[in-house]
Amino acid sequence: MGPSVLHNVSVSSDGQRLFAAADGGDREAQFAIGWLLLRCLEAFTDDAVTGADPPDWGLARRWLAPAAEAGHVEAQFELGVLLADRRSPADLEGARSWFTSAATVGHVSAQVHLGALLGYRLDPPDLDGARSWWTRAVDDHLRRDLVAYNLGILLADDFDPPDVDGARFWFTQAAEAGHPAAQDRLDGLSNGPPGGPLR
């Protein structure tokens, strides 16, 4: 899948210029090729073609890594996603490193992904780190309701002892922002022990 996509792009004159720039170290061109490969490979994976060879995520990584190392923030984020969610087995420490690089300079989606990785995928989890990154992301994320709801879940269900006041604050924020389950969680805090899945 990946090589045929690259071949189709590289035969056009624009594609030839893109590859020449990427080979010359242009981080925007490297990112563009890596991003294109990721989207094509994701579509291929989503189609679940029976009997097809698995996608070559390493090819996308080959183009994203130099751009990420050169400080391309979006490449850092995409590389984190690739390492956390596309590799088998996942490279969680590598993903953590790239998410942290992007999150530190304000990439909101990287902050959200880093919070999820720290709180729910690392063993042992870093709940304080998850709380910190989600708190930084909540005001700027397009799905403020979801980030606030996840903060409420984290504080109510995962902290020991639960931070009920903090959970109440974030569930209230999520409810006001339109999250459909947040009001139920608020009612649950008033009527009994917290519970429920991360959504």
Secondary structure, 3 states (H helix, E strand, C coil): CHHHHHHHHHCCHHHHHHHHHHHCCCHHHHHHHHHHHHHHHHHHHHHCCCCCCCCCHHHHHHHHHHHHHCCCHHHHHHHHHHHHHHCCCCCHHHHHHHHHHHHHCCCHHHHHHHHHHHHHHCCCCCHHHHHHHHHHHCCCCCCHHHHHHHHHHHHHHHCCCCCHHHHHHHHHHHHHCCCCCHHHHHHHHHHCCCCCCCC
